[in-house]
Structure formats: C-alpha cells, structure tokens
Amino acid sequence: MEVEHGRRWLRWPSEPERARLAFGADYNPEQWPREVWAEDVRAMRTAGVNIVALAIFSWARIQPGEDAWDFDWLDEVMDLLHANGVAVNLATATASPPPWLTTRHPEILPVDADGRTLWPGARQHWRPTSPVFRSYALRLTRALAERYGRHPALAAWHVSNELGCHNVYDYSDDAAAAFREWLRSRYGTVAELNRAWATTFWSQGYGDWDQILPPRLAASYPNPTQQLDFKRFSSDALKDHLRAESAVLRELTPAIPVTTNFMVMGETKGMNYADWAGEVDFVSNDHYLLTGPQAQDELSFSANLTGSLAGGRPWYLMEHSTSAVNWQPTNLAKKPGGLARDSLTHVAYGADAVCFFQWRQSAGGAEKYHSAMVPHAGEDSEVFRSVTDLGATLAALAPIAGTLRQPANAAILFDWESWWASELDSHPTSRLRYRQEALDWYSAFLAAGVRADVIDPAGDLTGYDLLVAPILHVVPAELARRLEEYVTSGGHLVTTYFSGIVDENDHVWLGGYPGALRELLGIRIEEFGPLLEGDTVELDIGVTGSLWTDRIDRTDPATEALAVYKTGDQAGRPAITLRRTPAGSASYVSTRLGPDGLAAVLPELLTVSGVVPDLPAEVRGLVDLAVRTDGRQHYWFLTNRTDHDVDLSAISGEPLRGPSLAQDAILAPGQVRILRRPSAPPA
C-alpha cells in the first residue's frame, strides 16, 4: 500500500466518519494495581476522554528478559479501553531500554563530549546510531505490530517518545562511525570535506575518513563547520531511527497512521522538525508552558510553528500539562482558566487533539509532582472539574475538526540551521538568542493585531506580503536568490543583525556584511558591533536597543534610514534601513529592540508592505487571534492576552458554546471566545 505521509489522521475505531476532536492523555496503567484500571475508564468516560497514548515507557514490563514476553496485561488494558469507547495511540515502547538490555549490552549507552558514559537510571539512555540498540528496538516494534495491528482499539502508532530529548548528541564510537558515513554521503571526498570545513585553519587537514571524529572535548574551540555538521548529523540520526521503526509499522500495518511527538517549545533545538515533518502521517507535538512575561506568546508561537510544520492541516497535541510541571526551578500551578486557555490556544492554531501528560498523577517516580488529569487529590478537585469542562467543550467544537489554518498575510521565517549556527562559540557575542529574537517579533505582531504565520524558509514564500527573517544567519546562494526574487516580485522582506553572514558551510560571504543579503538591502557593514551586557543605545524614534549595533553604510541611493542612533558609537548613523524596489522592499534592523521596541517599529513596516491589522483598533494587542476555515466558514479564536477584561463587541460573529469558552462579548483574563464568521478575515 502506497502511503503519502502527512496526509492521514487517526483511524477512529468506531464511527470513523464522525467529526470529533481527540481528547486524552498518556496512560500508564502499569504504575497502578489492576483494580484501579476500572476506576480509570469510568473517570475517562466522565471527563469525555476518547483517546490515550499507551505503553510509552513499558519496555521492561512487556519484555522482562531477552526471550521473555508479557503481553497479557497490555491485552487486558487494550480490551478494557476499547470496551469503554477509548481509542489507543499505541507506542512502540522503545524510548527507555530495560535494565537487562543495558546490563547485557552496555555499548548501547550514550557518551557525552567529555567521554563520560550516560548510565541507566533515568530514560533515553541509548545511542541513536547503535546497531545493537536498533536491532532490539525493531524486534520490540515488530512484536507489538504483529500482536496489536488488528486490534479494534488501535487508532495510531506512536514511535518511541520525544526522540532526542536527552540523547540527541552522542559522541561514542558508534556515533563517530556513523558520522563519517554521513559526511562521506554529504561531501563525497575527503578533499571536499577539507574545503567545506576550512581545515587549512589550525592545521586540521584530513587525509582519510577514519581520522574524522565528532566534535569531542578539545583544547580550544572545535572546528565550527564540524560542529554545525554534527548538529545536522545528530538530527538526521534520530530521523533515521524514526524511519526504521516506522518502516516496520508500515510494513505490517499499512492502514494505521504513524506519528511521533516533536518538542516545539522553548530552547529545544537539536531536532530539525521542518526536516522531520514529512516522515510522519500527522504531526504531533509536546508543549509545556514556560515562565516569564512572554509565556503565553511563546505558547502561541510554538503552536503556530507546529501548525506550519503540519502544512496547515490538523495536528496532534500529544502532551501538555493540566497545571504545574516538575522540572522548572519553581513549578507554579496554573491559575483558574489556564488549563482551558492553553489547550484552546493549541486548537486555535490547528490541533485536532488535546492530550496531557498524564492521565493519573504518579504516586512515585521522577514525575510524581507533575500534574495530571486526575491529580493526587482525586476526582473531587478543581483540576479534574476543569478537565471535565474542557472535555465537554471539545465535544461541542466538533464542527471545527478537520478545518485548516487560514494563512496570514505576514510571516516570520524560522530556520533551524540559522539557530544552530548563530549560537556557536567564538562569535561576536555569546548572548545572542535566535529563538528569543523570533519570539520578540511575534509578540510585536500580536501587539499590532496582525496575524503572522511562523514558517520554514524552504517553503512557499509567495503568498505573504511581509516576511520577517530574524537573525537569518545561514543563507545559501539559493535562498539568497529566492529572497531577491520574492522582493522583486513585490514582497517586503525585513531582516536583522547577524543575518546573511555565512553560507551552508559556515563560510563568511566576503565583501562586507550582511553578506548574501548586502545588495538586496542596499547597505554594507565592515565590523560587527556587539554590546556589553547592560549597555544600551537610543534611537531617534524613542526606542532602546541592546545586544548589538552595526556601523551601516548605505550603498544604494534608494536606501532610506527609518531610524537613526542617537547614542553610542554609531550615533548619527542608520539603525533601521529600508530599500524600496519597483515592486517590493527590503529592510534591516541592526539592534535588538525587544518586543516593546519592535511593537513601536512594526507599524511603519506594515504600512510599507500594505499589511493591515486583522483586528479592530479597540482590541489590537489585547487578544491573540487565530483563524481556522473549512473554505466556507471561518472560526476566529480570540484569546485574552491581558490581566483585565476585554470588550469584543466590535467583532461580529456567531459564538460557539462550551463550558470552557467565554459566553458573552466581555472576555475575562485568560478566556477564549470562538466566533463563526461566514466571510474571510480582512485581507
């Protein structure tokens, strides 16, 4: 059976044509006595749960010895769930190898850059490139597929769990051998590798593939292109493991969709999910709310990016939390309404499944203080009542199931390779944070009441009137050509400091910065101007810059200065530039302005590009707007971003009802209102 990945959704065991949103959690019945299982399914019915992820960390229970198997308990749980109308997203259980395997084969254990072995006792203690581990993992995957591939509860396969969360970078001998093969495939010859890695520097020239190692602990900075390639390789090695398990599942159960849970959130950056998205039948993601003033914007940003990885189609929120987590320095419980607000924000950006870690809060183990759908306090608790309300709300939102993202007129380019390369060592500053700059721009769009998609640069750019490419550090010649074509065709590009600097080999584009984008922007910079921590510069438009400045020379008479430095070494020189072309424009922002500073700058850039706010003036910046559509009707998701009531009476539409939704036009802090509108949002 020929399968087009990324196009298949859950195989619902009953009433497959009925529209519905999935609702559930990771379910770990092996942590509890058998008599608790009946209580679980009863409470699941009460909460409206219709799917669970099962067997994620069950390898030691399923296979207690190399030739010993115990499926009886899993058979019973699968049957029990099916009898109670709960579908199963069944894991391959390969995320955490059992003690007997690591005892017999310690060579599967990862090794860090310092040469230290990562020992059992936690999870993900395996090398992505270990042929020994791979053989055992595929044996288990095959056993599960053969046993449960025809089970009526099975809705999807869940490969491993959070691939790369703890083992993305392995420096072992297995990794070294696999890295050499990856490099041989990429470069063909050692001579070409030497050119790409610039090994004439520091006498690093290689004469044979066997001389090449991962960037292990070195006396000074390891070769930067070696580091960048190792990041690429490490992402690819995990992707290869995903492919290997998926191949077994597709061979044996071609009708069952396959997914794995990405981790699009915060500073999790080792896996290039834009490159992985084509490997799964539907995109899944884990997201946990972070702390700080942009916490809700970060959640929205991550959900937005996940929706782009899914190609605008529905995706699966595999994990988030009902309340507090257990791994932050201080783990705060969510405020009233937070559980629903966070869940519905993911739905707003395309999630057709809302699931939590986990169903029942553990009594022991490393995550016993992590919240769950059924907390330690039991069903008689605010958390469980909120869970039940959310279940009823999602059931009422069945009409939106299967709807697609309505594309915005503006977009933020998000590039994993620029993220990796821009934050390498021996750079102008160690304080640069790629994702934070992207998030600051996203917050500025929210403040302006303008929807902006977060997209991969490799995708189609032509549908967007305005593209913001923050710290687009790695610009191969082909991408530079595409961006020039975009501007020539009438698009409006905005980029920032430390953009256009290197090619795909991390070689500097010579002739002055910003390198590959220099002519498009009509500027030239001779030296970088990083700022010391605490230092700031003032711009003549009333905003403050930090982290970075550039000494900009305008090389094209058409290049204007939209803002000028008032203080600092570049006082009197351009800080923000704009070069107009006959149809489009290209702008450059040379300092970090933060979300508030960018909010002051963005309106002029919007005017230049012709992008108008989606929201009326009364509510701009107060709500987060996302739009889903079935082609005939549009569903406006409006989430209060403030700590005070917001009046939405200026926005027309039929409100959707549900216990977790705002029921009138006054949107309380953290509340969500969904309006059905028959026409498209403003262009």
Protein Blocks (a to p, Z undefined) as FASTA:
>chain_A
ZZdehiaccddfbhklbgcddddddddfklpcfklmmmmmmmmmmnopabdcehklmmmm
mmmbfkbccfklmmmmmmmmmmnopacdddehlmpccfklmmmmmmlpccdfkopacdeh
ieoiacfklmklmmmmmmmmmmmmmmmmmgcklnbdcehjhehklmmpccbfklmmmmmm
mmmmmnopaklmmmmnopmggplacfbfklpccddddfbdcdfklmmmmmmmmmmmmmmm
mmmmmmmmmmmmmmbccddddddehjbfkbcfklmmmmpmbdcddddddedjklmmmmmm
mmmmmmmmnnopacddfbdcfbdcfkbfbacdddehklmmmmmmmmmnopabdcdddfbd
cfbdjklmgccfbdfkommdfklmmmmmmmmmmmmmmmmgopacdddfbdcdddfklmmm
mmmghifbfkbcfklmmmmmmmmmmmnopacddddfklcfklpmbdcdehilbacfklmm
mmmmmmmnopacdddehihkbcfkopacehiaehjlmmmnopacfbdcdddehiacddfk
opacehiacddddfbfklccfbdcfbdjkgoiafbdcdddfklccdddfbdebjmlmmmm
mmmmmmmnopacfbdfklgokaccddddehlaccdddddfbfbdcdfklpgcdddddfkb
cfbfbdcehiacddddfbdcdZZ
